[in-house]
Amino acid sequence: MTREEKRKIRLQIINLLDRCEGCRHKTKLGASITECKTCPIGQKLVEASSNFKNIPKQIERMWIPWTTDEEQFVIKNYGKVSCEEMATKLGRTITSVQSKIKKLRKKGLIPR
């Protein structure tokens, strides 16, 4: 899915949420909003948001904490292998690897 396709879906969801304001089916639970799946607008919301369920594995991994083995891999290969190669081997994004390198530098585990 391209960036533009994702953008269009997000805009569609925002427009549907705007139409739901004041709907009798809408309930608030703390900070989240739950839409009724039997309401026609709610059904469209469920359908539109289902397009985001097939997220590539690399994006899914952004939310998984780093393991000790992954950190050791970065420490061992820093300066020998590019961030892009490390990201590919670890199934992480390049940004995630770069961020981990900065954190490991702050801890003194990777030289500056």
SULFEN-V808007 format. One line per field, one symbol per residue. psi: psi as a letter, one per 30 degrees, with the letter a starting at -180 (. if undefined). burial: 1 if it has 24 or more other ideal C-beta (glycine too) atoms within 12 Angstrom, else 0. A space follows every 10 residues. Layout:
BEGIN
psi->???
burial->???
END
This chain:
BEGIN
psi->kleeeeeeee eeeeeeeeff kgkffklkjb flkkkkffke eeeeeeeeff fffikkeeee fffklkleee eeeeeefkfe kleeeeeeef hlleeeeeee eeeeeefgfk l.
burial->0000000010 0010010001 0000000000 0000100000 1100100100 0000000000 0000010001 1011101100 0010011001 0110011001 1001000000 00
END
